Amino acid sequence: MRAASAVLISALLALLWGAGYYPYRSLTLPGEATPGNSYIALALGVGFSLTIACSLVTLVFYCSRHGHDEPRRYRKER
């Protein structure tokens, strides 16, 4: 394993650790509970994001199946 690969893997593992530690630490701190409005906003945001993502993937498959992404073919004039 080269040094660059070892540095890259260790940096990615550090990011993964941070991505797991920060939410864990935030959820275990004592204090006030999250207000109910935050959960509603989170649910609406996730629902909207999933709707947009599914719609875009559907459009990609539709265009691919119906040939809308094929290059235009021009007729040769005689």
C-alpha positions in Angstrom: 0.0 0.0 0.0 1.4 3.4 -1.0 1.6 6.3 1.4 -1.0 8.3 -0.5 -3.5 5.4 -0.2 -2.9 5.1 3.5 -3.4 8.9 4.0 -6.6 8.8 1.9 -8.0 5.8 3.8 -7.1 7.3 7.2 -8.7 10.7 6.2 -11.9 9.0 5.1 -12.1 6.9 8.3 -11.6 10.1 10.3 -14.5 11.7 8.4 -16.7 8.6 9.0 -15.9 8.7 12.7 -16.8 12.4 12.9 -20.0 11.8 11.0 -21.0 9.2 13.6 -19.6 10.9 16.7 -21.1 14.3 16.2 -24.8 13.2 16.0 -24.3 10.7 18.9 -22.8 13.5 21.0 -25.5 15.9 20.1 -28.3 13.5 20.9 -26.9 12.5 24.3 -26.3 16.0 25.7 -28.7 17.0 28.5 -31.0 19.8 27.8 -34.4 20.7 26.3 -36.0 18.3 24.0 -36.4 19.1 20.3 -39.7 21.0 19.6 -42.4 19.2 17.7 -42.2 21.8 14.9 -38.7 20.6 14.1 -39.9 17.1 13.5 -42.6 18.3 11.2 -40.2 20.4 9.2 -37.8 17.5 9.0 -40.5 15.2 7.7 -41.7 17.7 5.1 -38.1 18.3 3.9 -37.4 14.6 3.6 -40.7 13.9 1.9 -40.1 16.8 -0.6 -36.5 15.6 -1.3 -37.6 12.1 -2.0 -40.4 13.3 -4.2 -38.0 15.4 -6.3 -35.5 12.6 -6.5 -38.0 9.9 -7.5 -39.5 12.3 -10.2 -36.1 13.0 -11.7 -35.1 9.3 -11.8 -38.5 8.5 -13.4 -37.9 11.2 -16.1 -34.4 9.8 -16.8 -35.8 6.3 -17.4 -38.8 7.6 -19.4 -36.5 9.6 -21.7 -34.1 6.7 -22.1 -36.9 4.3 -23.0 -38.6 6.5 -25.5 -35.4 7.7 -27.3 -35.5 11.3 -26.2 -31.8 11.2 -25.4 -30.7 9.8 -28.7 -28.8 12.1 -31.1 -31.0 13.7 -33.8 -30.8 11.9 -37.2 -30.9 14.2 -40.2 -32.2 13.1 -43.6 -29.9 13.5 -46.5 -31.3 15.7 -49.2 -31.1 14.4 -52.7 
